[in-house]
Amino acid sequence: MVNINKLMKQAQEMQAQMTRRLEEARIEASSGGGAVTVVMNGKKDLISLSISKDAVDPADVEMLEDLVKAAFHEATRRVDEEVSEQFGGMLPPGFTPPF
C-alpha cells in the first residue's frame, strides 16, 4: 500500500530542489550587439543589468529604453526555454510553474 505521507514529503523535497535550481540558474541575454546585457535567474528575478557607456546618448533615451526592453524580453524567453528543457518532463502538459 502506498504511504501518502511519504509521497507528499517526496513531492515537497522535489519542489524545494526545483526552486533551488531555479534560484541558482543564471540566464543572460543582450541586445544592441552587447550594449545592454540582462542576467536573470530561473524565477525571472533580475540579477544584473549592464549598459555600455556607448549606449547612453542623452539625445536618444528611447533607443536605450528599447535596448533594455529587448534584452529583458530575450532573457525572459530564454528562462522559459530553460525551465521547459530542465523540468518539462516533470510537469503535467500545459502546466506553467508559478515562479
C-alpha positions in Angstrom: 0.0 0.0 0.0 1.3 3.5 -0.9 2.1 5.8 2.1 0.6 9.1 1.2 2.7 11.0 3.8 5.9 9.6 2.2 4.7 10.7 -1.3 3.8 14.1 0.0 7.3 14.5 1.6 9.0 13.4 -1.6 6.9 15.9 -3.6 7.8 18.7 -1.2 11.5 17.8 -1.5 11.3 17.7 -5.3 9.6 21.2 -5.3 12.3 22.6 -2.9 15.0 21.2 -5.2 13.4 22.7 -8.3 13.1 26.0 -6.5 16.8 26.0 -5.5 17.8 25.1 -9.1 15.7 27.9 -10.5 17.1 30.4 -8.0 20.7 29.4 -8.8 20.3 29.4 -12.6 21.8 32.3 -14.4 20.4 33.2 -17.9 22.0 36.0 -19.8 20.7 37.9 -22.9 21.9 41.1 -24.6 20.8 43.5 -27.3 22.4 46.1 -29.4 25.4 43.9 -30.1 26.1 43.6 -26.3 25.3 47.2 -25.5 22.7 46.1 -22.9 23.0 42.8 -21.0 20.5 41.3 -18.6 21.0 38.4 -16.3 18.0 36.6 -14.7 17.6 33.6 -12.6 15.2 30.8 -13.4 12.5 32.5 -11.4 12.7 35.6 -13.7 14.3 37.7 -11.0 16.6 40.4 -12.5 20.1 39.6 -11.2 22.0 42.2 -13.1 21.7 44.8 -15.8 24.8 46.2 -17.6 24.7 49.1 -20.0 27.6 50.1 -22.2 28.7 53.7 -22.0 28.4 53.8 -25.8 24.7 53.0 -25.5 24.0 56.1 -23.4 23.0 59.0 -25.6 21.0 61.7 -23.7 19.6 62.8 -27.0 18.2 59.3 -27.7 16.8 57.9 -24.5 14.2 55.9 -26.4 16.8 53.8 -28.1 18.3 52.9 -24.7 14.9 52.0 -23.4 14.2 49.8 -26.4 17.6 48.0 -25.9 16.8 47.4 -22.2 13.3 46.0 -23.1 14.7 43.8 -25.9 17.4 42.3 -23.6 14.8 41.8 -20.8 12.3 40.1 -23.2 15.0 37.9 -24.6 16.2 36.8 -21.1 12.6 36.0 -20.2 12.2 33.9 -23.3 15.4 32.1 -22.5 14.3 31.4 -18.9 11.1 29.9 -20.2 13.0 27.8 -22.6 15.5 26.6 -19.9 12.7 25.8 -17.5 10.9 23.8 -20.2 14.1 21.9 -21.0 15.0 21.2 -17.4 11.6 20.5 -15.9 9.2 19.9 -18.8 9.2 16.2 -18.4 8.3 16.5 -14.7 5.3 18.8 -15.2 1.9 17.9 -16.5 1.1 19.2 -20.0 0.1 22.8 -20.1 1.3 23.4 -16.5 3.1 26.7 -16.0 5.2 26.9 -12.8 4.1 29.8 -10.5 7.5 31.4 -10.4 
